[in-house]
Amino acid sequence: MSKPDALLVDDAGLVESGRSNQMPLTVVAGGAVITGRLAPEAVWRQRVSKVLADSARLSDFSAVFTAAARVEGPPTRLHFHVARILQGTVGIPETGGMYRVAIEEVSAWTMGDFSCSEH
């Protein structure tokens, strides 16, 4: 999208205000379907930092995510947790991951997340 959807920006703003980290959302961005729950950026950064800190190979990158986020104006990114990229009936990763998506790249969206078939 050349101009971000104002309704999606407003929804992201409510999540950023700390009112919820349980908002289910599915988006299409860059041809990929991503489904999961939105979290405030600070919560998302904290979770990513912890995962990296617990990794022997990636722990050096943890500090990048502990830095305070720059907050100016409306949100420009969606921060997904417990999220999957849908590939047919399969969600990758199966356990859910953490994704950061530019709102301006979202071409379609819907409230709610999709469950994937178990094989």
LINHU-V72326 format. One record per backbone hydrogen bond with DSSP energy under -1.0 kcal/mol. CO is the residue of the C=O (numbers start at 1). NH is the residue of the N-H. Records with the same first field share a line. If there is no record, write none. Layout:
CO->NH + NH
This chain:
5->9
6->10
7->11
8->12
9->13
10->14
11->15
12->16
13->17
14->19
15->18
23->38
24->112
25->36
26->110
27->34
28->107 + 108
29->32
32->29
33->86
34->27
35->84
36->25
37->81
40->44
41->45
42->46
43->47
44->48
45->49
46->50
47->51
48->52
49->53
50->54
52->55
55->59
58->61
59->62
62->65
76->103
78->101
79->39
80->99
81->37
83->97
84->35
85->92
87->90
89->117
90->87
92->85
93->96
97->83
99->80
101->78
102->105
103->106
108->28
110->26
